[in-house]
């Protein structure tokens, strides 16, 4: 491809990989240009370094379709936007930004375990991350559509261009089979510690949802697109019901105290009037 290989972009990619590996608590490993060549992110030809599609995706926003569109919708369809963002640049930064976007727009609760306060999101962060990473690893680079991340009242939805790859079927996916479309990207993500093993993404999403006590995630293939849905447990409805119940309780208390006040006022007036008559 015609994308140029620059020392600055290459050095930044290597440094970012080292930082992400350290954050993932992987063994310290110096990443150099030679590793990128071995991992087929860069190619050598006649003494020159040539960029691959993976190199461009990991270092720039060279491709116009390389973006992650995120949105929050009111209700359960796409009629009304509440918030929307579009992330570009290296795809590993897009993933982090998209995950953060979702976490900002779902509920964060807390439980008390002994003397320790533990915070917990309503959806498992590891499943959210896995859904978005899988979308980038398996998207069709010949399709100019973008990866979309949508938060609804009842679910999180991640849609990527490109259906199941190379004869893979839904049944095979559910049985743990996997065929990675973008192997260069998947390999780099594995080196970064963003994925544990090829083919484990769907299983990890299912396991995370089960551990959280959530409904089983749904996987759909349609119009050369692939979509994963992770269901919320009616958070908006529950919140509204709790608020309504609280308001009703407050009104009940208000009515009770208003009644007491009214009776007290009437009794006070009776006593005052009686006392006045006696004085006269």
C-alpha positions as CSV (number, residue, x, y, z in Angstrom):
1,X,0.0,0.0,0.0
2,X,1.1,3.6,-0.4
3,X,1.1,4.6,3.3
4,X,4.6,5.8,4.3
5,X,6.6,4.3,7.1
6,X,8.0,7.0,9.4
7,X,10.5,6.6,12.2
8,X,8.3,8.7,14.5
9,X,5.1,6.6,14.0
10,X,7.1,3.4,14.3
11,X,8.8,4.5,17.5
12,X,5.4,5.6,19.0
13,X,3.8,2.3,18.2
14,X,6.7,0.4,19.9
15,X,6.5,2.6,23.0
16,X,2.8,2.4,23.2
17,X,3.0,-1.4,23.0
18,X,5.5,-1.5,25.8
19,X,3.2,0.7,28.0
20,X,0.1,-1.4,27.3
21,X,2.0,-4.6,28.0
22,X,3.2,-3.2,31.3
23,X,-0.4,-2.1,32.2
24,X,-1.5,-5.6,31.4
25,X,1.2,-6.9,33.8
26,X,2.9,-8.8,31.1
27,X,6.6,-9.7,31.2
28,X,8.8,-6.7,30.3
29,X,9.6,-6.9,26.6
30,X,11.4,-4.3,24.5
31,X,9.5,-3.8,21.3
32,X,11.6,-2.7,18.3
33,X,11.2,-2.3,14.6
34,X,12.5,-5.9,14.1
35,X,9.6,-7.3,16.1
36,X,7.1,-5.4,13.9
37,X,8.8,-7.0,10.9
38,X,8.6,-10.5,12.5
39,X,4.9,-9.9,13.3
40,X,4.3,-8.9,9.7
41,X,3.2,-5.4,10.6
42,X,6.0,-4.1,8.4
43,X,7.5,-5.7,5.3
44,X,10.9,-5.5,3.8
45,X,11.4,-5.2,0.0
46,X,14.6,-4.4,-1.8
47,X,16.1,-2.8,1.4
48,X,13.0,-0.7,2.1
49,X,10.3,-0.9,4.8
50,X,6.8,-1.1,3.5
51,X,3.6,-0.5,5.5
52,X,0.8,-3.1,5.7
53,X,-2.8,-2.3,6.3
54,X,-2.3,-3.3,10.0
55,X,0.6,-0.7,10.3
56,X,-1.6,2.1,9.0
57,X,-4.5,1.1,11.3
58,X,-2.2,1.0,14.3
59,X,-0.4,4.3,13.7
60,X,-2.9,6.7,12.0
61,X,-6.4,7.5,10.7
62,X,-5.2,7.0,7.1
63,X,-8.3,5.0,6.3
64,X,-11.5,7.1,6.4
65,X,-13.5,4.1,7.6
66,X,-11.1,3.4,10.5
67,X,-13.2,5.0,13.3
68,X,-15.4,3.9,16.1
69,X,-18.8,5.6,16.3
70,X,-20.3,5.6,19.8
71,X,-23.8,6.8,20.8
72,X,-26.3,6.8,23.7
73,X,-30.0,6.5,22.6
74,X,-33.1,7.3,24.5
75,X,-35.3,4.2,24.8
76,X,-34.6,1.0,22.9
77,X,-34.3,2.3,19.3
78,X,-32.2,4.9,17.4
79,X,-34.8,7.6,17.2
80,X,-33.4,10.0,19.8
81,X,-29.7,10.7,20.5
82,X,-28.7,11.5,24.0
83,X,-24.9,11.6,23.3
84,X,-22.6,10.7,20.5
85,X,-18.8,10.6,19.9
86,X,-16.6,9.5,17.0
87,X,-13.1,8.2,17.8
88,X,-10.3,8.1,15.2
89,X,-6.6,7.4,15.3
90,X,-4.7,4.2,16.1
91,X,-7.3,1.5,16.7
92,X,-6.0,0.5,20.1
93,X,-6.7,4.1,21.3
94,X,-10.1,3.9,19.7
95,X,-10.8,0.8,21.7
96,X,-9.8,2.4,25.0
97,X,-11.9,5.5,24.2
98,X,-14.9,3.5,23.2
99,X,-14.8,1.4,26.4
100,X,-14.5,4.5,28.5
101,X,-17.5,6.0,26.7
102,X,-19.6,3.0,27.5
103,X,-18.5,3.0,31.2
104,X,-19.4,6.7,31.5
105,X,-22.9,5.9,30.2
106,X,-23.9,2.9,32.3
107,X,-24.6,2.7,36.1
108,X,-21.9,2.3,38.6
109,X,-23.1,0.8,41.9
110,X,-21.4,0.0,45.1
111,X,-21.5,-2.8,47.7
112,X,-20.0,-3.0,51.2
113,X,-17.9,-6.1,52.0
114,X,-17.0,-5.8,55.6
115,X,-15.3,-2.4,55.9
116,X,-14.5,-2.3,52.2
117,X,-16.6,-0.4,49.7
118,X,-16.5,-2.1,46.3
119,X,-17.7,-0.4,43.1
120,X,-19.3,-2.4,40.3
121,X,-20.6,-1.5,36.9
122,X,-24.0,-2.9,35.8
123,X,-22.3,-4.5,32.8
124,X,-18.9,-6.4,33.0
125,X,-16.1,-4.2,31.7
126,X,-14.2,-7.2,30.4
127,X,-17.2,-8.2,28.2
128,X,-17.5,-4.6,26.9
129,X,-13.8,-4.5,26.0
130,X,-14.0,-7.9,24.4
131,X,-16.9,-6.9,22.2
132,X,-15.1,-3.9,20.9
133,X,-11.8,-5.6,20.4
134,X,-13.5,-8.5,18.5
135,X,-15.2,-6.0,16.3
136,X,-11.8,-4.5,15.2
137,X,-10.2,-7.9,14.8
138,X,-12.9,-9.3,12.6
139,X,-14.2,-6.3,10.7
140,X,-14.1,-6.4,6.9
141,X,-11.5,-3.8,5.7
142,X,-13.0,-3.8,2.2
143,X,-16.3,-2.4,3.7
144,X,-16.1,1.4,4.3
145,X,-18.7,1.2,7.1
146,X,-17.6,2.1,10.7
147,X,-17.7,0.1,13.8
148,X,-20.6,1.2,15.9
149,X,-21.1,1.1,19.7
150,X,-24.7,1.9,20.9
151,X,-26.0,2.1,24.4
152,X,-29.8,1.8,24.8
153,X,-32.0,1.7,27.9
154,X,-32.0,-2.1,27.8
155,X,-28.7,-3.2,26.1
156,X,-25.3,-2.5,24.7
157,X,-24.8,-3.2,21.1
158,X,-21.6,-3.5,19.0
159,X,-21.9,-3.8,15.3
160,X,-19.0,-4.4,12.9
161,X,-18.9,-4.5,9.0
162,X,-18.4,-8.0,7.7
163,X,-20.3,-11.2,8.5
164,X,-18.8,-14.4,9.7
165,X,-15.6,-15.2,8.0
166,X,-14.5,-18.0,5.6
167,X,-17.3,-20.5,6.2
168,X,-17.7,-19.9,9.9
169,X,-21.2,-20.4,11.1
170,X,-23.1,-19.3,14.2
171,X,-23.2,-22.9,15.5
172,X,-19.4,-23.2,15.2
173,X,-18.9,-19.8,16.9
174,X,-21.0,-21.0,19.8
175,X,-18.8,-24.1,20.0
176,X,-15.7,-22.1,20.3
177,X,-14.4,-22.2,16.7
178,X,-12.8,-19.0,15.4
179,X,-11.4,-17.7,12.1
180,X,-9.7,-14.3,12.5
181,X,-10.2,-12.0,9.6
182,X,-7.4,-9.5,10.5
183,X,-4.6,-11.8,11.8
184,X,-2.0,-9.0,11.9
185,X,-4.2,-6.9,14.2
186,X,-5.1,-9.9,16.3
187,X,-1.5,-10.9,16.7
188,X,-0.5,-7.4,17.8
189,X,-3.4,-7.2,20.2
190,X,-2.2,-10.6,21.6
191,X,1.3,-9.1,22.0
192,X,-0.2,-6.1,23.8
193,X,-2.2,-8.3,26.2
194,X,-5.5,-7.0,24.9
195,X,-6.6,-10.6,23.9
196,X,-5.6,-13.8,25.7
197,X,-6.1,-16.3,23.0
198,X,-7.6,-16.4,19.5
199,X,-11.1,-17.7,19.5
200,X,-11.7,-17.0,23.2
201,X,-13.6,-13.7,22.8
202,X,-17.2,-15.0,22.4
203,X,-16.7,-17.5,25.2
204,X,-15.4,-14.7,27.5
205,X,-18.4,-12.5,26.7
206,X,-20.8,-15.3,27.5
207,X,-18.9,-16.2,30.8
208,X,-18.8,-12.6,31.9
209,X,-22.5,-12.1,31.4
210,X,-23.3,-15.3,33.2
211,X,-21.1,-14.3,36.2
212,X,-23.0,-11.0,36.4
213,X,-26.4,-12.8,36.3
214,X,-27.3,-11.1,33.0
215,X,-29.4,-12.6,30.2
216,X,-27.5,-14.5,27.6
217,X,-25.9,-12.2,25.0
218,X,-27.2,-12.3,21.5
219,X,-25.1,-12.7,18.3
220,X,-26.6,-11.7,15.0
221,X,-25.4,-11.8,11.4
222,X,-27.3,-9.7,8.9
223,X,-26.6,-7.6,5.7
224,X,-22.9,-8.5,5.8
225,X,-22.7,-7.1,9.4
226,X,-22.1,-8.8,12.7
227,X,-23.7,-7.6,15.9
228,X,-23.2,-8.5,19.6
229,X,-25.8,-7.5,22.2
230,X,-25.2,-7.4,25.9
231,X,-28.4,-6.9,27.9
232,X,-28.9,-4.6,30.8
233,X,-31.4,-5.6,33.5
234,X,-33.9,-2.8,32.9
235,X,-31.8,-0.2,34.6
236,X,-33.9,2.8,33.4
237,X,-37.2,1.2,34.4
238,X,-35.8,0.1,37.8
239,X,-34.5,3.6,38.4
240,X,-37.8,5.2,37.5
241,X,-39.7,2.8,39.7
242,X,-37.4,3.5,42.6
243,X,-37.8,7.2,42.1
244,X,-41.6,6.9,41.9
245,X,-41.7,4.8,45.0
246,X,-39.6,7.3,46.9
247,X,-41.8,10.2,45.8
248,X,-44.9,8.3,46.9
249,X,-43.3,7.6,50.3
250,X,-42.4,11.3,50.6
251,X,-46.0,12.3,49.8
252,X,-47.3,9.8,52.4
253,X,-45.0,11.3,55.1
254,X,-46.0,14.8,54.0
255,X,-49.7,14.0,54.3
256,X,-49.2,12.4,57.7
257,X,-47.3,15.4,59.1
258,X,-49.8,17.8,57.4
259,X,-52.6,16.1,59.2
260,X,-50.8,16.3,62.5
261,X,-50.1,19.9,62.0
262,X,-53.7,20.6,61.1
263,X,-55.0,18.8,64.2
264,X,-52.4,20.6,66.4
265,X,-53.4,24.0,65.0
266,X,-57.1,23.3,65.6
267,X,-56.5,22.1,69.1
268,X,-54.3,25.1,69.9
269,X,-57.0,27.5,68.6
270,X,-59.7,25.7,70.8
271,X,-57.5,26.1,73.9
272,X,-56.7,29.7,73.1
273,X,-60.3,30.5,72.5
274,X,-61.4,28.8,75.8
275,X,-58.7,30.6,77.7
276,X,-59.8,33.9,76.3
277,X,-63.4,33.3,77.4
278,X,-62.3,32.5,80.9
279,X,-60.3,35.7,81.1
280,X,-63.3,37.8,80.1
